[in-house]
């Protein structure tokens, strides 16, 4: 049995570095205007070569998502983008519009059919194979047992989501955002009105207004498969995909690193229930809306909808300043405190395009070459740490009490 590929989401170079450092086998990303996360930072077409060179240098595959519906006047631009992807040595295109599949095949690019295609049976899978598709992302609505049956009846590579946000609509094909704001989910512009609190207006009795309790009735909890990741490995799935191109670099780093450890431990015969629970607690530290098993074992019920508006993360980050200098010989970083304060034993997070995601505990602080215990706003202080870069952002990491 071969190890499944672990695929991480990236939306900028900080996230890319974080994903690679955390042990991803592959990353997926979009370019402006042509992917299902149009509101993410995204990359430009000119970044493609830089991305693939960095990935391939680190033995990581680079997948370009081009998974929106395509209009007639966009066909030329799509073809130009695919040519650039080919020139940049992109490993695979993730798409579902048949025009993109056709054009990618003509250019000679490997193709993965996106979850937007709602492939949920082997007949559909094998028909996409005839169109030139190499891999399919199964519909999120597929159960564990259905996935096992499909695996038996197709030799296509199979990819599934293992962690991250779930959409209340079938395979994300929702019209609510388009109806309310003229921002189409099928064009990557979804404003996520499903994640909001709703108001009931009683028109029969004086127009009384009632807020719908604490449950956000359309806001599904995040998928988390860490407690049954071994079952998914045994099902013969080729690629495990993490959702989250609009989330922060520390989210990408923590989630990727956690699943990397789980997969590796499984193949070392060291993944047990105790370890899975420890890894589950790690996943709770970063952004989440509460966790669910998704559709893997049963249809989600009311308990699978979140009771929090934003996040159930057990930690949060607060910006405190930027790296102003780094002294290589003595391994010391200088920081200008722009907000809040910094104390000995505080945990901090340093993020940058080349640094990626570095989390350390402050063991020493200096101001004007004197030891101090606390650094306050507007002071430029220094502390020991491994390699960072000027202008990297520095955050203090705090636990959240519920």
C-alpha positions as a Python dict, from the first residue, in 0.01 Angstrom:
ca = {
    (1, 'X'): (0, 0, 0),
    (2, 'X'): (143, 337, -101),
    (3, 'X'): (111, 647, 111),
    (4, 'X'): (-167, 882, 0),
    (5, 'X'): (-57, 1222, -122),
    (6, 'X'): (-115, 1502, 129),
    (7, 'X'): (-230, 1818, -51),
    (8, 'X'): (-234, 2160, 116),
    (9, 'X'): (-408, 2485, 14),
    (10, 'X'): (-203, 2797, -59),
    (11, 'X'): (-311, 3150, -147),
    (12, 'X'): (18, 3341, -120),
    (13, 'X'): (390, 3277, -80),
    (14, 'X'): (375, 3273, 302),
    (15, 'X'): (119, 2993, 286),
    (16, 'X'): (325, 2812, 23),
    (17, 'X'): (635, 2814, 245),
    (18, 'X'): (425, 2703, 545),
    (19, 'X'): (274, 2411, 350),
    (20, 'X'): (611, 2288, 224),
    (21, 'X'): (774, 2324, 567),
    (22, 'X'): (487, 2128, 723),
    (23, 'X'): (543, 1830, 493),
    (24, 'X'): (287, 1862, 212),
    (25, 'X'): (338, 1633, -88),
    (26, 'X'): (146, 1874, -312),
    (27, 'X'): (-11, 2219, -301),
    (28, 'X'): (-304, 2365, -491),
    (29, 'X'): (-364, 2730, -567),
    (30, 'X'): (-546, 2966, -800),
    (31, 'X'): (-466, 3274, -1003),
    (32, 'X'): (-677, 3588, -1003),
    (33, 'X'): (-1021, 3566, -1168),
    (34, 'X'): (-1019, 3195, -1252),
    (35, 'X'): (-1072, 2988, -938),
    (36, 'X'): (-1328, 2913, -668),
    (37, 'X'): (-1160, 3143, -416),
    (38, 'X'): (-1171, 3473, -603),
    (39, 'X'): (-1172, 3661, -272),
    (40, 'X'): (-848, 3499, -157),
    (41, 'X'): (-522, 3684, -222),
    (42, 'X'): (-432, 3442, -503),
    (43, 'X'): (-130, 3452, -731),
    (44, 'X'): (-80, 3614, -1070),
    (45, 'X'): (-3, 3431, -1394),
    (46, 'X'): (352, 3562, -1370),
    (47, 'X'): (399, 3378, -1038),
    (48, 'X'): (348, 3032, -1189),
    (49, 'X'): (711, 2960, -1275),
    (50, 'X'): (835, 3084, -935),
    (51, 'X'): (581, 2860, -760),
    (52, 'X'): (668, 2546, -954),
    (53, 'X'): (1042, 2601, -922),
    (54, 'X'): (1010, 2635, -543),
    (55, 'X'): (780, 2331, -521),
    (56, 'X'): (986, 2104, -745),
    (57, 'X'): (1307, 2204, -566),
    (58, 'X'): (1142, 2071, -248),
    (59, 'X'): (993, 1763, -423),
    (60, 'X'): (640, 1897, -392),
    (61, 'X'): (385, 1893, -675),
    (62, 'X'): (206, 2212, -784),
    (63, 'X'): (-158, 2200, -894),
    (64, 'X'): (-339, 2494, -1051),
    (65, 'X'): (-712, 2528, -981),
    (66, 'X'): (-919, 2660, -1268),
    (67, 'X'): (-1249, 2535, -1135),
    (68, 'X'): (-1513, 2797, -1214),
    (69, 'X'): (-1766, 2809, -1496),
    (70, 'X'): (-1617, 2977, -1802),
    (71, 'X'): (-1801, 3230, -2018),
    (72, 'X'): (-1764, 3266, -2395),
    (73, 'X'): (-1557, 3586, -2382),
    (74, 'X'): (-1307, 3422, -2144),
    (75, 'X'): (-1200, 3129, -2360),
    (76, 'X'): (-897, 3304, -2510),
    (77, 'X'): (-770, 3414, -2169),
    (78, 'X'): (-821, 3063, -2030),
    (79, 'X'): (-620, 2915, -2318),
    (80, 'X'): (-340, 3166, -2256),
    (81, 'X'): (-338, 3075, -1886),
    (82, 'X'): (-318, 2704, -1965),
    (83, 'X'): (-25, 2767, -2200),
    (84, 'X'): (155, 2956, -1922),
    (85, 'X'): (82, 2667, -1686),
    (86, 'X'): (236, 2424, -1935),
    (87, 'X'): (544, 2645, -1978),
    (88, 'X'): (580, 2668, -1598),
    (89, 'X'): (566, 2286, -1559),
    (90, 'X'): (247, 2285, -1351),
    (91, 'X'): (184, 1923, -1250),
    (92, 'X'): (-195, 1920, -1285),
    (93, 'X'): (-498, 2140, -1359),
    (94, 'X'): (-802, 2108, -1130),
    (95, 'X'): (-1116, 2199, -1324),
    (96, 'X'): (-1468, 2091, -1416),
    (97, 'X'): (-1586, 2314, -1700),
    (98, 'X'): (-1567, 2095, -2012),
    (99, 'X'): (-1402, 2374, -2211),
    (100, 'X'): (-1109, 2375, -1968),
    (101, 'X'): (-1085, 1995, -1979),
    (102, 'X'): (-1078, 2006, -2361),
    (103, 'X'): (-820, 2286, -2383),
    (104, 'X'): (-595, 2136, -2112),
    (105, 'X'): (-600, 1799, -2289),
    (106, 'X'): (-505, 1960, -2622),
    (107, 'X'): (-211, 2138, -2457),
    (108, 'X'): (-95, 1816, -2287),
    (109, 'X'): (-165, 1902, -1922),
    (110, 'X'): (-268, 1642, -1665),
    (111, 'X'): (-627, 1701, -1552),
    (112, 'X'): (-810, 1651, -1225),
    (113, 'X'): (-1191, 1681, -1227),
    (114, 'X'): (-1291, 1910, -942),
    (115, 'X'): (-1544, 1829, -672),
    (116, 'X'): (-1764, 2084, -852),
    (117, 'X'): (-1829, 1808, -1109),
    (118, 'X'): (-2017, 1613, -837),
    (119, 'X'): (-1868, 1277, -939),
    (120, 'X'): (-2035, 1029, -707),
    (121, 'X'): (-2031, 696, -894),
    (122, 'X'): (-1798, 485, -1107),
    (123, 'X'): (-1988, 540, -1434),
    (124, 'X'): (-1930, 915, -1407),
    (125, 'X'): (-1570, 858, -1307),
    (126, 'X'): (-1494, 637, -1606),
    (127, 'X'): (-1670, 875, -1846),
    (128, 'X'): (-1439, 1154, -1730),
    (129, 'X'): (-1151, 916, -1794),
    (130, 'X'): (-1258, 897, -2161),
    (131, 'X'): (-1242, 1277, -2172),
    (132, 'X'): (-876, 1263, -2071),
    (133, 'X'): (-905, 1312, -1694),
    (134, 'X'): (-633, 1149, -1482),
    (135, 'X'): (-779, 1214, -1135),
    (136, 'X'): (-1119, 1288, -983),
    (137, 'X'): (-1213, 1469, -663),
    (138, 'X'): (-1519, 1282, -544),
    (139, 'X'): (-1830, 1475, -444),
    (140, 'X'): (-1818, 1561, -76),
    (141, 'X'): (-2159, 1394, -39),
    (142, 'X'): (-2006, 1048, -93),
    (143, 'X'): (-2001, 820, 210),
    (144, 'X'): (-1707, 605, 313),
    (145, 'X'): (-1879, 289, 184),
    (146, 'X'): (-1962, 454, -150),
    (147, 'X'): (-1599, 561, -190),
    (148, 'X'): (-1481, 205, -137),
    (149, 'X'): (-1718, 78, -406),
    (150, 'X'): (-1609, 345, -655),
    (151, 'X'): (-1245, 260, -583),
    (152, 'X'): (-1308, -100, -690),
    (153, 'X'): (-1459, 4, -1025),
    (154, 'X'): (-1219, 268, -1158),
    (155, 'X'): (-844, 295, -1200),
    (156, 'X'): (-853, 675, -1198),
    (157, 'X'): (-670, 847, -914),
    (158, 'X'): (-918, 939, -640),
    (159, 'X'): (-889, 1251, -427),
    (160, 'X'): (-1105, 1340, -125),
    (161, 'X'): (-1126, 1623, 125),
    (162, 'X'): (-1008, 1536, 475),
    (163, 'X'): (-1025, 1870, 657),
    (164, 'X'): (-1172, 2218, 636),
    (165, 'X'): (-1488, 2413, 560),
    (166, 'X'): (-1797, 2240, 424),
    (167, 'X'): (-2064, 2407, 211),
    (168, 'X'): (-2435, 2377, 290),
    (169, 'X'): (-2500, 2338, -85),
    (170, 'X'): (-2445, 2027, -299),
    (171, 'X'): (-2080, 2033, -408),
    (172, 'X'): (-2069, 2408, -351),
    (173, 'X'): (-2307, 2491, -636),
    (174, 'X'): (-2502, 2755, -446),
    (175, 'X'): (-2698, 3057, -576),
    (176, 'X'): (-2766, 3238, -247),
    (177, 'X'): (-2470, 3477, -270),
    (178, 'X'): (-2552, 3553, -635),
    (179, 'X'): (-2918, 3616, -551),
    (180, 'X'): (-2844, 3848, -256),
    (181, 'X'): (-2528, 4027, -367),
    (182, 'X'): (-2476, 3941, -736),
    (183, 'X'): (-2158, 3758, -630),
    (184, 'X'): (-2169, 3406, -771),
    (185, 'X'): (-2032, 3108, -577),
    (186, 'X'): (-1986, 2936, -913),
    (187, 'X'): (-1744, 3210, -1013),
    (188, 'X'): (-1549, 3196, -687),
    (189, 'X'): (-1709, 3516, -550),
    (190, 'X'): (-1921, 3367, -270),
    (191, 'X'): (-1971, 3612, 19),
    (192, 'X'): (-2087, 3323, 241),
    (193, 'X'): (-2428, 3453, 353),
    (194, 'X'): (-2481, 3104, 498),
    (195, 'X'): (-2228, 3187, 772),
    (196, 'X'): (-2444, 3469, 913),
    (197, 'X'): (-2700, 3509, 1186),
    (198, 'X'): (-3058, 3536, 1058),
    (199, 'X'): (-3362, 3735, 1167),
    (200, 'X'): (-3725, 3619, 1159),
    (201, 'X'): (-3983, 3892, 1112),
    (202, 'X'): (-4331, 3806, 1237),
    (203, 'X'): (-4557, 3982, 987),
    (204, 'X'): (-4876, 3856, 1151),
    (205, 'X'): (-4816, 4010, 1494),
    (206, 'X'): (-4692, 4372, 1491),
    (207, 'X'): (-4381, 4294, 1288),
    (208, 'X'): (-4188, 4150, 1585),
    (209, 'X'): (-3830, 4052, 1500),
    (210, 'X'): (-3668, 3736, 1638),
    (211, 'X'): (-3306, 3630, 1599),
    (212, 'X'): (-3262, 3257, 1529),
    (213, 'X'): (-3100, 3130, 1849),
    (214, 'X'): (-2733, 3052, 1876),
    (215, 'X'): (-2734, 2806, 1585),
    (216, 'X'): (-2625, 2943, 1251),
    (217, 'X'): (-2873, 2729, 1064),
    (218, 'X'): (-2689, 2712, 730),
    (219, 'X'): (-2331, 2728, 859),
    (220, 'X'): (-2190, 2375, 862),
    (221, 'X'): (-1912, 2275, 1098),
    (222, 'X'): (-1570, 2205, 949),
    (223, 'X'): (-1478, 1857, 832),
    (224, 'X'): (-1216, 1679, 1044),
    (225, 'X'): (-1109, 1323, 963),
    (226, 'X'): (-812, 1281, 1198),
    (227, 'X'): (-998, 1029, 1418),
    (228, 'X'): (-1065, 798, 1121),
    (229, 'X'): (-775, 883, 891),
    (230, 'X'): (-659, 519, 907),
    (231, 'X'): (-988, 404, 752),
    (232, 'X'): (-944, 646, 462),
    (233, 'X'): (-588, 522, 406),
    (234, 'X'): (-713, 162, 394),
    (235, 'X'): (-976, 260, 134),
    (236, 'X'): (-697, 311, -122),
    (237, 'X'): (-754, 683, -179),
    (238, 'X'): (-470, 844, -373),
    (239, 'X'): (-480, 1201, -242),
    (240, 'X'): (-597, 1368, 79),
    (241, 'X'): (-696, 1731, 33),
    (242, 'X'): (-706, 2003, 299),
    (243, 'X'): (-945, 2295, 240),
    (244, 'X'): (-844, 2650, 332),
    (245, 'X'): (-701, 2881, 66),
    (246, 'X'): (-861, 3181, 240),
    (247, 'X'): (-723, 3095, 582),
    (248, 'X'): (-397, 3203, 747),
    (249, 'X'): (-46, 3055, 704),
    (250, 'X'): (-49, 2916, 1059),
    (251, 'X'): (-370, 2728, 976),
    (252, 'X'): (-205, 2570, 671),
    (253, 'X'): (108, 2486, 870),
    (254, 'X'): (-69, 2334, 1173),
    (255, 'X'): (-327, 2132, 978),
    (256, 'X'): (-76, 2004, 722),
    (257, 'X'): (180, 1915, 988),
    (258, 'X'): (-83, 1733, 1196),
    (259, 'X'): (-208, 1516, 910),
    (260, 'X'): (150, 1459, 792),
    (261, 'X'): (231, 1315, 1133),
    (262, 'X'): (-84, 1101, 1139),
    (263, 'X'): (-17, 949, 795),
    (264, 'X'): (349, 882, 870),
    (265, 'X'): (265, 724, 1207),
    (266, 'X'): (10, 496, 1043),
    (267, 'X'): (275, 355, 809),
    (268, 'X'): (507, 307, 1107),
    (269, 'X'): (229, 115, 1291),
    (270, 'X'): (233, 382, 1564),
    (271, 'X'): (-101, 557, 1509),
    (272, 'X'): (-326, 468, 1801),
    (273, 'X'): (-636, 624, 1960),
    (274, 'X'): (-432, 816, 2216),
    (275, 'X'): (-218, 976, 1946),
    (276, 'X'): (-522, 1059, 1735),
    (277, 'X'): (-677, 1243, 2029),
    (278, 'X'): (-355, 1442, 2077),
    (279, 'X'): (-353, 1537, 1710),
    (280, 'X'): (-721, 1632, 1730),
    (281, 'X'): (-636, 1877, 2008),
    (282, 'X'): (-367, 2031, 1785),
    (283, 'X'): (-621, 2088, 1509),
    (284, 'X'): (-852, 2267, 1753),
    (285, 'X'): (-587, 2537, 1810),
    (286, 'X'): (-635, 2698, 1468),
    (287, 'X'): (-941, 2847, 1299),
    (288, 'X'): (-1241, 2612, 1294),
    (289, 'X'): (-1618, 2629, 1322),
    (290, 'X'): (-1635, 2317, 1533),
    (291, 'X'): (-1574, 1973, 1383),
    (292, 'X'): (-1783, 1715, 1200),
    (293, 'X'): (-1728, 1383, 1024),
    (294, 'X'): (-1901, 1527, 718),
    (295, 'X'): (-2082, 1271, 502),
    (296, 'X'): (-1833, 990, 556),
    (297, 'X'): (-2044, 778, 792),
    (298, 'X'): (-2392, 930, 784),
    (299, 'X'): (-2581, 1228, 651),
    (300, 'X'): (-2496, 1535, 861),
    (301, 'X'): (-2768, 1622, 1111),
    (302, 'X'): (-2848, 1934, 1311),
    (303, 'X'): (-2551, 1865, 1537),
    (304, 'X'): (-2323, 1920, 1237),
    (305, 'X'): (-2407, 2288, 1215),
    (306, 'X'): (-2191, 2533, 1405),
    (307, 'X'): (-2291, 2724, 1715),
    (308, 'X'): (-2028, 2993, 1669),
    (309, 'X'): (-2017, 3275, 1418),
    (310, 'X'): (-1644, 3279, 1351),
    (311, 'X'): (-1416, 3022, 1506),
    (312, 'X'): (-1386, 2762, 1781),
    (313, 'X'): (-1006, 2777, 1777),
    (314, 'X'): (-840, 2737, 2117),
    (315, 'X'): (-568, 2992, 2032),
    (316, 'X'): (-559, 3327, 1855),
    (317, 'X'): (-284, 3554, 1723),
    (318, 'X'): (-244, 3926, 1785),
    (319, 'X'): (-11, 4144, 1580),
    (320, 'X'): (266, 4306, 1785),
    (321, 'X'): (523, 4425, 1529),
    (322, 'X'): (769, 4349, 1249),
    (323, 'X'): (1124, 4219, 1234),
    (324, 'X'): (1354, 4517, 1184),
    (325, 'X'): (1682, 4322, 1166),
    (326, 'X'): (1831, 3978, 1203),
    (327, 'X'): (2186, 3910, 1319),
    (328, 'X'): (2295, 3583, 1162),
    (329, 'X'): (2613, 3523, 1362),
    (330, 'X'): (2448, 3543, 1703),
    (331, 'X'): (2100, 3428, 1587),
    (332, 'X'): (1915, 3727, 1730),
    (333, 'X'): (1613, 3908, 1587),
    (334, 'X'): (1519, 4271, 1647),
    (335, 'X'): (1153, 4376, 1657),
    (336, 'X'): (977, 4709, 1680),
    (337, 'X'): (679, 4664, 1914),
    (338, 'X'): (388, 4837, 1739),
    (339, 'X'): (101, 4705, 1949),
    (340, 'X'): (53, 4543, 2288),
    (341, 'X'): (344, 4405, 2488),
    (342, 'X'): (579, 4109, 2490),
    (343, 'X'): (690, 3909, 2796),
    (344, 'X'): (935, 3634, 2877),
    (345, 'X'): (773, 3292, 2810),
    (346, 'X'): (519, 3437, 2567),
    (347, 'X'): (465, 3229, 2255),
    (348, 'X'): (505, 3419, 1930),
    (349, 'X'): (445, 3347, 1565),
    (350, 'X'): (671, 3494, 1294),
    (351, 'X'): (544, 3487, 936),
    (352, 'X'): (705, 3592, 610),
    (353, 'X'): (722, 3495, 244),
    (354, 'X'): (1061, 3326, 284),
    (355, 'X'): (1039, 3246, 656),
    (356, 'X'): (704, 3074, 630),
    (357, 'X'): (557, 2999, 972),
    (358, 'X'): (788, 3000, 1278),
    (359, 'X'): (645, 2958, 1629),
    (360, 'X'): (878, 3001, 1929),
    (361, 'X'): (869, 3076, 2300),
    (362, 'X'): (1045, 3393, 2416),
    (363, 'X'): (1330, 3291, 2648),
    (364, 'X'): (1521, 3619, 2657),
    (365, 'X'): (1445, 3986, 2589),
    (366, 'X'): (1683, 4278, 2549),
    (367, 'X'): (1636, 4653, 2517),
    (368, 'X'): (1939, 4873, 2445),
    (369, 'X'): (2160, 4571, 2526),
    (370, 'X'): (2005, 4525, 2872),
    (371, 'X'): (1804, 4224, 2984),
    (372, 'X'): (1434, 4300, 3039),
    (373, 'X'): (1128, 4095, 3135),
    (374, 'X'): (868, 4293, 2942),
    (375, 'X'): (873, 4490, 2615),
    (376, 'X'): (614, 4762, 2562),
    (377, 'X'): (479, 4953, 2262),
    (378, 'X'): (724, 5165, 2057),
    (379, 'X'): (1033, 4988, 2195),
    (380, 'X'): (1274, 4810, 1962),
    (381, 'X'): (1378, 4493, 2140),
    (382, 'X'): (1568, 4175, 2053),
    (383, 'X'): (1547, 3805, 2133),
    (384, 'X'): (1710, 3479, 2026),
    (385, 'X'): (1554, 3281, 1744),
    (386, 'X'): (1635, 3087, 1428),
    (387, 'X'): (1659, 3253, 1088),
    (388, 'X'): (1395, 3520, 1012),
    (389, 'X'): (1388, 3816, 771),
    (390, 'X'): (1340, 4189, 786),
    (391, 'X'): (973, 4293, 765),
    (392, 'X'): (846, 3949, 874),
    (393, 'X'): (530, 3998, 1080),
    (394, 'X'): (536, 3905, 1448),
    (395, 'X'): (227, 3790, 1641),
    (396, 'X'): (175, 3689, 2001),
    (397, 'X'): (-16, 3360, 2036),
    (398, 'X'): (-276, 3356, 2313),
    (399, 'X'): (-502, 3082, 2443),
    (400, 'X'): (-874, 3147, 2422),
    (401, 'X'): (-1085, 3072, 2726),
    (402, 'X'): (-1440, 2946, 2655),
}
